[in-house]
Every structure is written in C-alpha cells, then in structure tokens.
Amino acid sequence: MADIWSEALQGLEPRLDKQTFDMWLRPIRLASIEDDRLRLHAPNRFLKEWFETHYLALVLDEIEGRQGRRFGVELEIVEPAEPAKAPAASSTETSIAQSPAAQPTVTLRRGPEAPTGLHPRYRFDSFIKGASNELAASAAMAASDAPGTRFNPLFIYGGVGLGKTHLLHGIGHELHRKDPSLRIVYLSAEHFMNEFVTAVRNNQFDEFRARYRKDCDCLLIDDIQFIAGRDRTMDEFFHVFNALYEAGKQIVVTSDRVPADMPGMEARLTSRLNWGLVADVQPPDLETRIAIVQAKAERDGMELPAEVCLTIAELVRSNVRELEGALLRVTAFAQLRGVAIDKAFVESVLGKRRVDKTPITIEAVQKAVAGYYSVRISDLKGKRRHRGISRPRMVAMYLCRQLTDSSFPEIGMRFGGKDHSTVINACKRIAALQEDDEELRGAVESLRGQLAS
Ligand SMILES: Nc1ncnc2c1ncn2[C@@H]1O[C@H](COP(=O)(O)OP(=O)(O)OP(=O)(O)O)[C@@H](O)[C@H]1O
C-alpha cells in the first residue's frame, strides 16, 4: 500500500524544489488505506495545515494520474515516535496522542512571571494573516507549538513596519502562556551588543554568558542585521547561538533582509541563521490592509463604514505601521474637528494631500524639526546624545522616513553619516512612544501638517 504513496512522491520529487519537497512533503506519512481513503500522518499542526492548503491537491492529482481513481484523505497529527530534540515545552495540540518520549525530559527552572520587554498588544490573536505574511505567521505559531524542534532557528525578514516584531513578541507571549516556567529572553540585537560591551567593561562576563547561554529557553532577537560588522558581538552571538541550539532551545531572529544579504556578517553566522526556516513578510495586499484597518478600529472601539476602511487601505499601501499611523491621523482629525468620518474626509486627510505639491525633502524636514524644537540643524546631524537633541533627531528621522521617499541608509547619510540601523531604531522608537505620549504625538502631527502645507 505504501507504494501508492511513495510512487506518487517519487513522481513529484523531481518537479519540486528540493527544499520545498523535504520540508513539506517528505514528513507526511501514509498510515493506512481504508476503502478509498488515505490516512495520513503529519508531525505537527503547522505541517498539516501547510500541506493541506498547498500540496495535498497536487499529491492527490498525481495519485489519480497513476491509479486512475481519486482518493479521499484523513490527515491527522501524530508526532514522530523518536524523542524531540528539545527538552522544551511539548505541543499542546490536544488531538495529538503524545508518546512518552515526546514529553519534556527535564524540569525547567521557573522563569519570570512574564517575559519582560514584550509588548502586551503584540499577540497572535491581534495579528492579521494574509498571503503576504502567511508563511512567517504560520511558522511563528508552529515554533511556539513545538519550540526548538523543526523551525529552529526561525528567521523572519522583511521591510519596515510589516509585523516582524509583532510576530516575535507573539511567540514570546504564546510560549509563556503555554508554559510559564520557560525562560524567554527577548531583546534587540542592539541591546544585546550594549549589554555585551557593558559586561566586558565591568568584568561581568560570566553573568552575561549565563544569562544568554544557560538561563534561557528561548531567545528572541530583533533586528539582527545590527550586529553585522561588529566583530566581537558577532563572535559572542555565535557562541550564544551554538550553546542554545545544541541544547535544543528555540531561537527566533528578525532582520530587514535575508542572512546572505548582510554585508559584514560572518559567514559562519549567516550559515547558521539559514539552518532552520527563513520566512519573509511582504507588504500586505488590499484585502489584508482592509482587515487590519477594521481590526485596529474595532480594537479602539470605533465602528468605521466599510467604504472608509477601503479608502484608507487603498491610499496607504507601503506597510502596516503607516496604515496604523494613517488611521490614527484620520480619527484624530475627525475628533478635533468634530466631524464624521466618510470617504471624502479620509481623502482630504490622507489622499490627495500630496498631489501636485513639490515633494518634501530631508532638508525641509530637518529645518522644520530644528525650528520646532529650537535646536540647530548641525545638532540634528551631530552625535550628541542629550535628550534635548536626541529626541528631535529621532523625530526628524521618523518624519523623513514617513514623508520622503528616502531609504534608511540615505536618511542615515544625511544625518551626519549615521548607520541605517540607527535610523530604523529611531523610527521604531518614535512610532512606539507616540502611542502613550500625547505631547510627542501632537508635535509629530503639527510638524507633519506644517510640512504638508
Ligand atoms: N499583520 C498584521 N496584523 C496586525 N498588526 C500588524 C500586522 N503587521 C504589522 N502590524 C502592526 O504594525 C506595526 C508595525 O509592526 P512591527 O513593529 O512588528 O514591524 P516590523 O516588521 O518589526 O518593522 P521594523 O523593521 O520597522 O521594526 C505594529 O503596531 C504591529 O502591531
């Protein structure tokens, strides 16, 4: 009976990319054939769902072509009998008949009450899945179902504001929910470097090493591209990676680009980052953008007419952060002016505002921000870290990114030759701070209005 299955797979193997075949088809097993039904086993929920949606029809067509009849299918999740590599949390999939070997083999020390640094809103249930992020989102969920096993490391990459950090935090929350004893460490690569430098300077290397190599069951690192070219940090991260990986601990990494495309990143690190699954997030399509606008409005207790959601989604295409910003702008303006939100209003706030106007330049942004905060343009381009300077500098970088077509490296260059990751961090920081800081939100809106007019 297994021949039906293996013959079909053999027929398909040369027609599919090797990685695709090994990842999605090979792990599916034929358990039995009853009448005209194939009973198949998938090792986990993620593989089951992915196989069902993407490859099942293909395999059934192949079988039909060979056998001359169409089979039905029952696809169940059955974990492989051999012990999982990771001693971490087992899958909570209730339908799985767990073999004793699949249970955790060591008792983990209790972790903190809740992993620190995780944004309370960045959870899977508030993440809208669409074609543009499907692989990354499903893989993130799979990694939190069975950490340290199949998708380890999980590498999520993509452009700015597309949900990488949201997914990373989602994994942390989900792992913690399923097993509060897990020690989950989340931090940005920049933070990792700063801690490392401080540890070396203060002779606290043993503590640093213990924190990341031993007392950690899951490492979530944001913006790994930051450490490219920083030799000692890369070397340290390499050892952290090895220690955790060998212990079967889950590692999830995000970046703005694929591992192979990071100039200055050591080859031994790039290759390790490629060991597991590399999944991208792309700018959302129209349907996903509409769903995101609806969900965000609902979360904020607003009911927006479908036409309004559609108009916002049509006008803002680049990324989700900008979509959120646009929604915030529309609702804030409507509140200020005390008017109802309809299509024409949205267009007046977002849409045609830039048409027929000269494009906003980086210089114009720097000038407006310097004037607003009463600082010198040379300070914005300089290195001083005093809050009175660094805050306006970050706001200026943020507005340059929002209002001009300039890339991160280009903005960095025009701010006194700063690294693109500094610009990325500034943009993120200002976007996040605006959520709670009304004064900052007011400043950004006022500058935006000034520059747009
Ligand atoms: N699919 C989605 N569903 C719901 N919200 C989303 C989705 N994608 C992104 N967001 C939201 O958009 C905002 C930006 O997302 P996030 O910070 O995760 O982006 P990122 O890819 O990490 O970008 P960056 O590289 O700039 O850090 C967040 O508020 C996040 O909640």
The ligand as an SDF file (V2000), in Angstrom:
LIG
                    3D

 31 33  0  0  0  0  0  0  0  0999 V2000
   -0.4510   41.5130   10.0350 N   0  0  0  0  0  0  0  0  0  0  0  0
   -0.6010   42.4120   10.9960 C   0  0  0  0  0  0  0  0  0  0  0  0
   -1.7350   42.4430   11.7250 N   0  0  0  0  0  0  0  0  0  0  0  0
   -1.9060   43.3650   12.6960 C   0  0  0  0  0  0  0  0  0  0  0  0
   -0.9970   44.3150   13.0010 N   0  0  0  0  0  0  0  0  0  0  0  0
    0.1460   44.3180   12.3040 C   0  0  0  0  0  0  0  0  0  0  0  0
    0.4100   43.3690   11.2750 C   0  0  0  0  0  0  0  0  0  0  0  0
    1.6240   43.6250   10.7530 N   0  0  0  0  0  0  0  0  0  0  0  0
    2.1080   44.6730   11.4330 C   0  0  0  0  0  0  0  0  0  0  0  0
    1.2360   45.0920   12.3690 N   0  0  0  0  0  0  0  0  0  0  0  0
    1.3880   46.2380   13.2730 C   0  0  0  0  0  0  0  0  0  0  0  0
    2.1710   47.2050   12.5770 O   0  0  0  0  0  0  0  0  0  0  0  0
    3.0690   47.8240   13.4610 C   0  0  0  0  0  0  0  0  0  0  0  0
    4.4770   47.6210   12.9740 C   0  0  0  0  0  0  0  0  0  0  0  0
    4.8010   46.2450   13.0880 O   0  0  0  0  0  0  0  0  0  0  0  0
    6.2230   45.7200   13.5960 P   0  0  0  0  0  0  0  0  0  0  0  0
    6.8140   46.6750   14.5860 O   0  0  0  0  0  0  0  0  0  0  0  0
    6.0720   44.3140   14.0180 O   0  0  0  0  0  0  0  0  0  0  0  0
    7.0250   45.8300   12.2320 O   0  0  0  0  0  0  0  0  0  0  0  0
    8.4790   45.3200   11.8650 P   0  0  0  0  0  0  0  0  0  0  0  0
    8.3390   44.4560   10.6690 O   0  0  0  0  0  0  0  0  0  0  0  0
    9.1610   44.7660   13.0550 O   0  0  0  0  0  0  0  0  0  0  0  0
    9.1490   46.6680   11.3780 O   0  0  0  0  0  0  0  0  0  0  0  0
   10.5900   47.2750   11.7160 P   0  0  0  0  0  0  0  0  0  0  0  0
   11.5570   46.5890   10.8450 O   0  0  0  0  0  0  0  0  0  0  0  0
   10.4020   48.7100   11.3880 O   0  0  0  0  0  0  0  0  0  0  0  0
   10.8110   47.0350   13.1520 O   0  0  0  0  0  0  0  0  0  0  0  0
    2.8290   47.2220   14.8270 C   0  0  0  0  0  0  0  0  0  0  0  0
    1.9660   48.0670   15.5530 O   0  0  0  0  0  0  0  0  0  0  0  0
    2.1390   45.9060   14.5220 C   0  0  0  0  0  0  0  0  0  0  0  0
    1.2510   45.5300   15.5540 O   0  0  0  0  0  0  0  0  0  0  0  0
  1  2  1  0
  2  3  1  0
  2  7  2  0
  3  4  2  0
  4  5  1  0
  5  6  2  0
  6  7  1  0
  6 10  1  0
  7  8  1  0
  8  9  2  0
  9 10  1  0
 10 11  1  0
 11 12  1  0
 11 30  1  0
 12 13  1  0
 13 14  1  0
 13 28  1  0
 14 15  1  0
 15 16  1  0
 16 17  2  0
 16 18  1  0
 16 19  1  0
 19 20  1  0
 20 21  2  0
 20 22  1  0
 20 23  1  0
 23 24  1  0
 24 25  2  0
 24 26  1  0
 24 27  1  0
 28 29  1  0
 28 30  1  0
 30 31  1  0
M  END
$$$$
